[in-house]
C-alpha cells in the first residue's frame, strides 16, 4: 500500500456493523465526499484546510452496512478529469475492494480501463449527492471502480434510493440488485452507434468488430443503431458543464472557508486575489468558458440545453430496439497511456479528448459500465463500455459480468 496514493488515511477505521451486507468490504473515497472530521479539500487549493462537518449520505449508508472506509484517494481538482488521480493505482494494487469516485465525464470508466477493472456510473439521481462537493451538478454522480461486478452490485444495493437531504433526486424505484452478481442469461441485443464508428480508424474498427464477433458467437445479438447527434455530445457537455462549473465555483471566495489571499487592502481585493490563487490554470480556463456562455453568449447555452434534451430522447428511443449500447471506453490513441499524468491533460481540449467516448452517459444521465480487457489493440486495453436504459443498472451489471466471461476481461 503506497501512502502517496492517499490524501488522507484513517488510522482508526470506523467500527463495522457485525451483520451488515458489506461486512468485510474495504472502500476508498475521494476527498470531495464528506466524512465528518476528515480533510475534504476536493483536490483544490480553494478548499485548503476544510474538514467536513457531517457525513455524506453515501458514507452513512456504507458504514451502516458494515463497509470499512480506509481513506481518501488523491483526485483531480474538483473532479475535473483524472489529472493526479490515484484510483487506478489503488485498485490495481489491491488496496481496497472498491473505490468510489466522482464520474462527471466518464472518470470511473476511464480509470477502470487503466486499472484492468470494472468502472460503473449509475443512473443519474439513483444515488444521493448530499455531501458531495461537486462541479457539474446535472452530470456528475458517484461512480465506482472494482475488480468484479458483484461488489459494485452489493454497494449499489446499499447506497441507492431516495434521500430527504437531496431534493434533486427523482422518486425512482430502486432496481433489484440481488441478482446483479449473476451473469445475464436471457437473450441480449447490443447496439453499436454508427456515428461513433465513423470516428474510429479502420484498424481500430477491425479490433472492435473482432470483439463483437466473439460476443455474437456466444449467443448475443449485435445491431447497428443511429444516433445522429452523437458528434454534438462533446460540445453539449463542454458548454453546459463549464457554465455549471462556473456557477458552482462561485462560492469559493475565501470568506467562510478554504484558502484566503493575504495582504489584501479591502474585501473586494481579497475576493479577487483569493479566486486568482485558488484555481489552477486548467480549471480557470474551464470556468472562464462557463462565464463567457453565461454572460456573453447565453444563446449557445440555451441551444446546448435543447440539443441535450434531444439527445436524451434519441438515446432513450434506441432502447426499444436494443438492450444496451456498446462502444469503446476511450479513444484508441490513448490505449496503454496513464491519463492521470499524460496526454495533454493540461488543456480543456486535452481533457475532452480523453473522455470523448464516455460523455454520452453523463449527458443523458444513463447508467454505463466499463468491462476490463475486452478490446485489445497493440496489447493494450482500449476497453468496452455498455450504456443501459434508465434504471437498468442491475441488468447492466449482469450483462457486463456475462461479457467479461466471454472476453476474458474479468471475474
C-alpha positions in Angstrom: 0.0 0.0 0.0 1.5 3.3 -1.2 0.7 6.1 1.2 1.4 8.6 -1.5 -1.8 7.4 -3.3 -3.9 8.8 -0.4 -4.6 12.4 0.6 -5.9 11.0 4.0 -5.7 7.7 5.7 -7.9 6.8 8.7 -5.7 5.4 11.5 -8.7 4.0 13.3 -11.3 2.9 10.8 -14.9 3.2 11.9 -16.2 0.1 13.7 -18.1 -2.0 11.2 -21.6 -3.5 11.7 -21.3 -7.2 12.6 -24.1 -8.3 10.4 -24.1 -5.7 7.6 -24.3 -6.8 4.0 -21.0 -5.1 3.2 -19.2 -6.5 6.3 -15.5 -7.2 5.4 -15.5 -5.0 2.3 -12.9 -2.2 2.2 -13.5 1.0 0.4 -11.8 4.2 -0.5 -13.4 7.5 -1.3 -12.3 10.8 -2.8 -11.8 13.9 -0.7 -14.9 15.6 -2.2 -17.1 13.1 -0.3 -17.9 14.4 3.2 -16.8 12.4 6.2 -17.2 14.2 9.5 -13.8 15.4 10.7 -11.9 14.3 7.6 -10.0 16.8 5.4 -12.4 17.5 2.5 -10.3 19.6 0.1 -11.6 18.1 -3.2 -8.1 18.3 -4.7 -8.3 22.1 -4.7 -6.5 25.0 -3.0 -9.9 26.7 -2.9 -10.8 24.3 0.0 -7.5 24.3 1.7 -7.8 23.2 5.4 -11.5 22.5 5.2 -12.9 19.5 7.1 -16.4 18.1 6.7 -18.9 18.9 9.4 -21.1 15.8 8.8 -21.2 12.6 6.8 -22.5 12.4 3.3 -25.5 10.1 2.8 -23.4 7.6 0.9 -20.9 7.4 3.8 -23.7 6.9 6.3 -25.1 4.0 4.2 -21.8 2.4 3.6 -20.9 2.3 7.3 -24.3 1.2 8.3 -23.9 -1.8 6.0 -20.5 -2.7 7.5 -18.1 -1.4 4.9 -14.7 -0.1 6.1 -13.6 3.2 4.6 -9.9 3.3 4.7 -9.2 6.8 3.5 -9.4 9.4 0.7 -7.5 8.9 -2.6 -5.8 11.8 -4.4 -8.0 13.3 -7.1 -8.0 15.9 -9.8 -9.1 19.5 -8.9 -12.8 19.4 -8.0 -13.1 16.2 -10.0 -12.4 17.7 -13.4 -10.7 14.8 -15.4 -8.1 12.5 -13.9 -5.0 14.6 -13.5 -3.3 13.4 -10.4 -6.0 10.9 -9.6 -4.8 7.6 -7.9 -7.9 5.4 -8.0 -6.4 3.2 -10.8 -3.2 2.7 -8.8 -5.1 1.8 -5.7 -7.4 -0.7 -7.4 -4.7 -2.4 -9.5 -2.5 -2.6 -6.3 -5.3 -4.4 -4.4 -5.5 -1.8 -1.6 -9.3 -1.9 -1.4 -12.2 -3.9 -2.8 -14.0 -0.9 -4.3 -13.1 2.8 -4.8 -15.8 5.5 -5.0 -15.0 8.4 -7.3 -17.0 11.2 -8.9 -17.9 10.5 -12.5 -18.5 13.7 -14.4 -17.2 12.9 -17.9 -16.5 9.2 -17.5 -13.7 9.2 -15.0 -14.7 6.0 -13.3 -14.8 4.1 -16.6 -11.5 5.5 -17.9 -9.8 5.0 -14.5 -11.1 1.4 -14.6 -9.7 0.9 -18.1 -6.2 1.8 -16.8 -6.6 -0.5 -13.7 -8.0 -3.5 -15.6 -11.1 -3.4 -13.5 -14.9 -2.7 -13.8 -15.9 1.0 -13.8 -19.5 1.9 -13.2 -21.6 5.0 -13.4 -25.2 4.6 -12.1 -28.4 6.2 -13.5 -28.3 9.9 -12.6 -30.4 10.6 -9.5 -30.3 7.0 -8.2 -27.7 7.8 -5.6 -27.8 10.8 -3.3 -25.4 13.6 -3.9 -25.8 15.0 -0.4 -22.4 15.7 1.0 -20.6 15.6 -2.4 -18.6 18.7 -3.3 -19.3 18.8 -7.0 -18.6 20.9 -10.0 -21.2 20.0 -12.7 -24.3 19.1 -10.7 -26.5 17.9 -13.6 -23.9 15.4 -15.0 -21.9 14.1 -12.1 -22.7 11.2 -9.8 -20.9 8.7 -7.5 -19.1 6.3 -9.8 -17.1 3.3 -8.6 -14.2 1.1 -9.7 -13.9 -2.6 -8.6 -12.2 -5.8 -9.7 -15.6 -7.6 -10.1 -19.1 -6.5 -11.0 -20.6 -8.4 -8.0 -19.0 -5.9 -5.5 -20.5 -3.0 -7.4 -23.9 -4.6 -7.2 -23.6 -5.1 -3.5 -22.6 -1.4 -2.9 -25.4 -0.1 -5.2 -28.0 -2.1 -3.3 -26.9 -0.2 -0.2 -26.3 3.4 -1.4 -29.2 3.7 -3.9 -32.5 5.2 -3.0 -34.3 8.4 -2.1 -32.7 10.8 0.4 -34.7 13.6 2.0 -31.5 15.6 2.2 -31.2 15.6 -1.6 -34.2 17.4 -3.0 -33.0 17.0 -6.6 -33.5 13.2 -6.6 -36.4 11.9 -8.6 -38.8 9.4 -6.9 -37.2 6.4 -8.6 -38.0 2.8 -7.6 -34.6 1.3 -6.8 -33.6 -1.6 -9.1 -33.3 -5.0 -7.6 -29.6 -5.6 -7.3 -29.9 -9.0 -5.5 -29.1 -10.9 -8.8 -26.6 -8.4 -10.3 -23.7 -10.7 -9.4 -25.1 -13.4 -11.7 -24.3 -13.3 -15.4 -27.1 -12.4 -17.7 -28.9 -15.5 -19.0 -31.7 -14.1 -21.2 -31.1 -13.1 -24.8 -29.2 -9.8 -25.1 -29.3 -7.4 -28.0 -26.4 -4.9 -28.2 -26.4 -1.8 -30.3 -23.4 -0.2 -31.9 -23.7 3.6 -32.7 -23.0 4.2 -36.4 -21.9 7.8 -35.9 -19.4 6.6 -33.2 -17.9 4.1 -35.6 -17.4 6.9 -38.1 -14.9 8.4 -35.6 -12.7 5.3 -35.4 -9.8 4.4 -37.7 -10.2 1.2 -39.9 -7.7 -0.8 -37.9 -9.4 0.1 -34.6 -12.8 -0.8 -36.1 -11.4 -4.2 -37.1 -10.3 -4.8 -33.5 -13.6 -3.6 -32.1 -15.6 -5.7 -34.6 -13.5 -8.8 -33.7 -14.5 -8.5 -30.1 -18.2 -8.0 -31.1 -17.9 -11.2 -33.2 -16.8 -13.2 -30.2 -19.7 -11.8 -28.3 -22.1 -12.8 -31.1 -20.6 -16.3 -31.2 -21.5 -16.6 -27.5 -25.2 -16.0 -28.4 -25.7 -12.3 -28.1 -27.0 -10.2 -31.0 -25.4 -7.0 -32.3 -27.2 -4.4 -34.3 -26.3 -1.0 -35.7 -28.2 2.0 -34.3 -28.4 5.6 -35.5 -27.7 8.5 -33.1 -27.5 11.5 -35.5 -26.4 13.9 -32.8 -23.6 11.8 -31.4 -21.0 14.2 -32.7 -22.5 17.0 -30.6 -22.1 15.3 -27.3 -18.7 16.9 -26.7 -19.9 20.4 -27.4 -23.0 20.0 -25.4 -21.1 18.7 -22.4 -18.4 21.4 -22.7 -20.9 24.3 -22.8 -23.3 23.1 -20.1 -20.5 21.7 -18.0 -18.5 24.9 -18.0 -21.5 27.0 -17.2 -22.5 24.8 -14.2 -18.8 24.7 -13.1 -18.5 28.5 -13.2 -21.7 28.8 -11.1 -20.7 26.1 -8.7 -17.2 27.5 -8.1 -18.6 31.0 -7.3 -18.9 30.1 -3.6 -15.1 29.6 -3.2 -14.4 33.2 -2.1 -12.2 32.8 0.9 -14.8 34.3 3.2 -16.2 31.3 5.0 -13.7 28.5 4.4 -10.8 27.4 2.4 -7.9 29.4 1.1 -7.8 33.2 1.7 -5.3 35.5 0.0 -3.0 37.6 2.2 -2.2 41.3 2.0 -5.4 42.4 0.5 -6.3 46.1 1.1 -10.1 45.5 1.2 -12.7 42.8 0.9 -13.1 43.2 -2.9 -9.4 42.8 -3.4 -9.3 39.8 -1.1 -12.0 38.2 -3.0 -10.3 38.7 -6.4 -6.9 37.6 -5.2 -8.3 34.6 -3.4 -10.1 33.3 -6.6 -6.9 34.0 -8.6 -4.8 31.9 -6.3 -7.4 29.2 -5.6 -7.7 27.5 -9.0 -5.2 26.0 -11.4 -4.8 27.5 -15.0 -6.7 24.4 -16.3 -9.7 24.9 -14.1 -9.6 28.7 -14.6 -9.9 28.1 -18.4 -13.0 25.9 -17.9 -14.5 28.5 -15.5 -13.8 31.3 -17.9 -15.5 29.4 -20.7 -18.6 29.0 -18.5 -18.6 32.7 -17.6 -18.5 33.5 -21.3 -21.5 31.4 -22.1 -23.3 32.8 -19.1 -22.8 36.5 -19.8 -21.7 36.9 -23.4 -23.3 34.1 -25.4 -26.2 32.7 -23.4 -27.9 31.7 -26.6 -25.3 29.0 -27.1 -26.0 27.6 -23.6 -29.8 27.5 -24.4 -29.0 25.7 -27.7 -26.9 23.2 -25.9 -29.7 22.5 -23.4 -32.1 22.0 -26.3 -29.7 19.6 -28.0 -29.2 17.8 -24.8 -32.9 17.2 -24.4 -33.0 15.9 -28.0 -30.1 13.6 -27.3 -31.9 12.2 -24.2 -35.0 11.5 -26.4 -32.9 9.9 -29.2 -31.0 7.7 -26.8 -34.0 6.6 -24.8 -35.7 5.6 -28.1 -32.9 3.3 -29.0 -33.7 1.0 -26.1 -36.9 0.0 -27.8 -34.6 -1.7 -30.4 -31.7 -2.9 -28.2 -31.0 -3.8 -24.6 -27.7 -2.0 -24.3 -25.5 0.3 -26.4 -21.9 -0.8 -26.9 -18.8 1.3 -27.7 -15.1 1.6 -26.8 -14.3 3.2 -23.5 -11.6 5.6 -24.6 -10.0 6.6 -28.0 -7.6 4.1 -29.5 -4.6 6.6 -29.5 -4.9 6.6 -25.7 -4.6 2.9 -25.1 -2.0 2.0 -22.6 -1.5 5.6 -21.6 -1.8 6.9 -18.0 -4.3 9.7 -18.4 -3.6 10.9 -14.8 -0.2 12.4 -15.9 0.0 12.5 -19.7 -2.0 13.0 -22.9 -2.0 16.8 -22.9 -4.4 16.9 -20.0 -3.2 20.4 -19.1 -5.8 21.8 -21.5 -9.6 21.6 -21.6 -9.4 20.2 -25.1 -6.9 17.5 -23.9 -9.3 16.6 -21.1 -12.2 16.2 -23.6 -10.1 14.2 -25.9 -9.6 11.6 -23.2 -13.3 11.4 -22.4 -14.8 11.8 -25.9 -16.3 8.3 -26.0 -17.6 8.3 -22.4 -19.6 11.6 -22.4 -22.8 10.1 -23.7 -23.9 8.5 -20.4 -23.2 11.7 -18.4 -25.0 14.0 -20.8 -28.1 11.7 -20.9 -27.9 10.5 -17.3 -27.9 6.8 -18.2 -26.0 4.0 -16.4 -22.8 2.8 -18.0 -20.0 0.3 -17.2 -16.5 -0.4 -18.5 -15.7 -4.1 -18.9 -12.0 -4.8 -18.4 -9.7 -6.3 -21.0 -12.4 -6.7 -23.6 -11.0 -4.8 -26.5 -7.2 -5.0 -27.1 -5.1 -3.1 -29.6 -1.4 -3.4 -29.7 -1.5 -5.3 -26.4 -3.3 -2.5 -24.5 -6.9 -2.4 -23.3 -9.0 0.1 -25.3 -11.9 -1.2 -23.4 -15.5 -1.9 -24.0 -18.3 0.0 -22.3 -22.0 -0.7 -22.1 -24.7 2.0 -21.7 -28.0 0.8 -20.4 -31.6 2.2 -20.2 -32.6 4.5 -17.3 -32.8 2.4 -14.1 -31.5 -0.6 -16.0 -28.5 -0.6 -13.6 -28.9 -4.1 -12.2 -29.3 -5.9 -15.6 -26.4 -3.8 -16.9 -24.1 -5.3 -14.2 -25.3 -8.8 -15.1 -24.7 -8.2 -18.8 -21.2 -6.9 -18.1 -20.4 -9.9 -16.0 -21.5 -12.2 -18.8 -19.5 -10.3 -21.4 -16.4 -10.3 -19.2 -16.6 -14.1 -19.1 -16.8 -14.2 -22.9 -13.9 -11.9 -23.5 -11.8 -13.0 -20.5 -11.8 -9.5 -19.2 -12.8 -10.1 -15.5 -14.4 -12.3 -12.9 
